[in-house]
């Protein structure tokens, strides 16, 4: 059997092509719906007309909100990694095939500011690349400078301490010097002046006296930030322009460095991986010499949806590379926030092309440990290589026998041409025709062997890369699980999530793009870059689909409101007596009261369940607090010990941690770099026991409560529909008109349900932020403890610092955790109340929209012509305006009907490929009525004179029989469908346009290994 290796590699990582098609179709449907709604908006504006029975200003406002939501969708993917490990090269490979646009780490440079790579459609070739720089405000920079000089002042005041005269202290001293040079670089002020101002508590004058201050800061509004935008026609010009804002030129660079005053760099580029709202974010290291800058990166880190940790392939298992990029408190946050899954976190091992596979096999692993396939390839490679050496030897022997007279171009000529040449110039060849034939044969064999060995070497190289990746993955997995479970409560079940690890060669990918592939990386999947792109896309699919569903339901409701005014006004031709209107409205209100009561009961049940979640109960937290207090002093004493090495932290590093009040510190001593973070250790100590409670409540119970509420809401709406249908007091004419429009009720329910889902998602995000805010509450409680330790100076200061920390811990041990828990409870109560109020507003809005829909329909059925008026327009003018929109509106409705089939075919229970959608293009969608109405009622309503196209014998249209019907010509239908044929999955479109469409399961034609790898 021949195995398509490219297809195999693609199948292992690529998301379901069918699902991508569906989601892209949904997104296209939303864009199409927006276009339709904007066209309607423009027609109303052009006519300078606002109907009295339609709230057009509110409709416009909701359309604007819909447009903003569609354009503002983002799926943020963070790229994390240390300097010089290939992070920027990987980013370049992801967003730009042939040229760099992200600053790389060559010559000691590094990415120093946060860079967001976003999609961009260039207006012309001169503006192919765009960047927007968000500067920090003057107040923000002043605060950073105050922190820096305060720390420098403390450091220099302790120069006589015994901890200040060794390599670790010298490294810290150098770091302060480097930062002074950086400040001097962007401000244009000499370091002497900086020291005078900063140490003299006049840091604000540094930003005032800054050479380019007017460019960076708004002096009149110091709390406001400025922005700067520029374009470039070529990647080379763009890269040079962006470097000062995004990257540091290294210690010896004399280039202008603006990044310290930059909050964010937006890089806009036309890259496929960014096309659907994906934003790739290059995050600088979280361990900065300035703790305030480090906090900016951490705050942004918390907003990520997915994370890619980049680590060099040869050091992937090193605890100071991959694992140091994800701190223990961050792992805890991912765990409690439900983001510890294969779509939210992966590791990319970079520079895998540098693997010396032959040395790897000889010194680190045996051939049989690589793979069964490698053994065969390696055996064949050695045989071919041995034969190649033999052929080279034979050629050399023949050359020597012939006196070295073989022409240089011998290999490039064919044997036949040489044979012909020998009749006239025999001196060009070795002695005889037999010898030349042998030599020619050997040259051909050598050429073939060289090609074969090169290919075999590439295949062996690839197999070794995969073998090392498996080994790296196992080691990383072990460390990852160990770190993850170490913070869990004693006795809690151990957790495990399989890591996704991609071996990546950005260099090989760039060579491939240039048409010069490395034999070990013959395609984009072999380089790992395409597999990583697939992972990014797969991780965004759920959010994209959820967003499209919500936006389309909003668009459908907006269209229904216009439909109620345009189409109903033209097509309702049999009207009831005006005296019937009060009766119908009263009956409608009675039914709405019942609906409101049911919906409010569901509302109360939902929010009662949320209030009773254990994390929302203070007593649930207090049971942990008393136990934590018992071990708190011992916990603080353990700050003297490194969590990485288990050894005592160097006194200079400990002092730096005290100066930073427990904030992150990266020590650089004789044993290399080591990260310390006392704040995160306390955060883990506080949250570790709560992880299981928090995760169960907000990742399991909360979604279940939402699902139950949605099911109850749907049952309530069905009961309301049934109440209208079976009411003995409502006129049959009204019932039939309502049945024809019942899909509008479906759309209102869909908008409400997706809105509720969004509310719960927002609530969940708010809860996650509150969890992280425990850091601030804990830090506040620890400030006096750190400050007391910081004040210890002179000989023996380190031991006195230890004692001060212990004494401070004893002083607050009974208070710190109950106070933090109480603060969290107040915040949780606040966001819970906000959720409840917003949900109540949505519920009342739903009831009001249903009421408007039903009463408007009743008014149209009951009002006479003379009673209908809109502002300055006469009834005749209103009818003419409606009629002018009718033809276009019929086409729009048909397009929306086809689009809607995509959303109804794939409801929350998941894709159902075998399901038939019995919605004919252009026909009325009966919605929930279809579940309850009998066939005879449906047929009766379809031929009712109240709504729809009359037969030729129907004389009840009172002069309006020339209004266009719902059906359109075949040409219009073909034009209307072309867009959907191009954008939508064929099998879905066919099912939407036929009575009984049939479609094979979408993945049935995939080979077994691909179906299995995709979980199908």
Secondary structure, 3 states (H helix, E strand, C coil): CCCCHHHHHHHHHCCCHHHHHHHHHHHHHHHHHHHHHHHHHHHHHHHCCCCCCCCHHHHHHHHHHHHHHHHHCCEEEEEECCCCCCHHHHHHHHHCCCCCCCCCCHHHCEECCCEEEEECCCCCHHHCEEEEEEECCHHHHHHHHHHHHHHHHHHHHCCCCHHHCCHHHHHHHHHHHHHHHHHHHHHCCCHHHHHHHHHCCCCHHHHHHCCCHHHHECCCCCCCECEEEEEECCHHHHHHHHHHHHEECCCCCCCCCCHHHEEEEEEEECCHHHCCCEEEEECCCCCCCCHHHHHHHHHHHCCCCEEEEEEEHHHCCCCCCCHHHCCHHHHHHHHHCCCCCCCCEEEEEECHHHCCHHHHHHHCCCHHHHCHHHHHHHHHHHHHHHHHHHHHHHHHHHHHHCCCCCCHHHHHCCHHHHHHHHCCCHHHCCCCHHHHHHHHHHHHHHHHHHHHHHHHHHHHHHHHHHHHHHHHHHHHHHHHHHHHHHCCCCCCCCCCCCCEEEECCHHHHHHHHCCCCCCCCCCHHHHCHHHHHHHHHHHHHHHHHHHHHHHHHHHHHHHHHHHHHHHHHHHCCCCCCCCHHHHHHHHHHHHHHHHHHHHHHHHHHHHHHHHCCHHHCHHHHHHHHHHHHHHHHHHHHHHHECCCCCCECCHHHHHHHHHCCCCCEEEEECCEEEEECHHHHHHHHHHHHHHHHHHHHHHHHHHHHHHHHHHHHHHHHHHHHHHHHHCCCCCHHHHHHHHHCHHHHHHHHHHHHHHHHHHHHHHHHHHHHHHHHHHHHHHHHHHHHHHHHHCCCCCCHHHHHHHHHHHHHHHHCCCHHHHHHHHHHHHHHHHHHHHHHHHHHHHHHHHHHHHHHHHHHHHHHHCCHHHCCECCECHHHHHHHHHHHHHHHHHHHHHHHHHHHHHHHCCCCCCCCCCCCCCCCCCCCCCCHHHHCCHHHHHHHHCCCCCCCCCCCCCCCCCCCCCCCCCCCHHHHHHHHHHHHHHCCHHHHHHHHCCCCCCCCCCCCCCHHHHHHCCC
